[in-house]
Amino acid sequence: MTPEQFKKARQTLGLSAAALASLWSMGANGGRTIRRWESGERPMNPIAAYCIAMMVERQEGFDL
């Protein structure tokens, strides 16, 4: 998953970076970490990429 795909997935879920970090219990600087993944400043966490993809897939399944 590219940083742009991660950001689009987060936005599809209607979550800010801070809200996603809170949902994932990432701590006080979690929103900053997510923004760094999305900007390409930090390498994407592969587990986070998998999780957000599953969250989008699940949401899309419920929208049908």
Secondary structure in CASP SS format (residue, H / E / C, confidence):
PFRMAT SS
TARGET T0000
AUTHOR 0000-0000-0000
METHOD secondary structure of the structure
MODEL  1
M C 1.00
T C 1.00
P H 1.00
E H 1.00
Q H 1.00
F H 1.00
K H 1.00
K H 1.00
A H 1.00
R H 1.00
Q H 1.00
T H 1.00
L C 1.00
G C 1.00
L C 1.00
S C 1.00
A H 1.00
A H 1.00
A H 1.00
L H 1.00
A H 1.00
S H 1.00
L H 1.00
W C 1.00
S C 1.00
M C 1.00
G C 1.00
A C 1.00
N C 1.00
G H 1.00
G H 1.00
R H 1.00
T H 1.00
I H 1.00
R H 1.00
R H 1.00
W H 1.00
E H 1.00
S H 1.00
G C 1.00
E C 1.00
R C 1.00
P C 1.00
M C 1.00
N C 1.00
P H 1.00
I H 1.00
A H 1.00
A H 1.00
Y H 1.00
C H 1.00
I H 1.00
A H 1.00
M H 1.00
M H 1.00
V H 1.00
E H 1.00
R H 1.00
Q H 1.00
E H 1.00
G H 1.00
F H 1.00
D H 1.00
L C 1.00
END
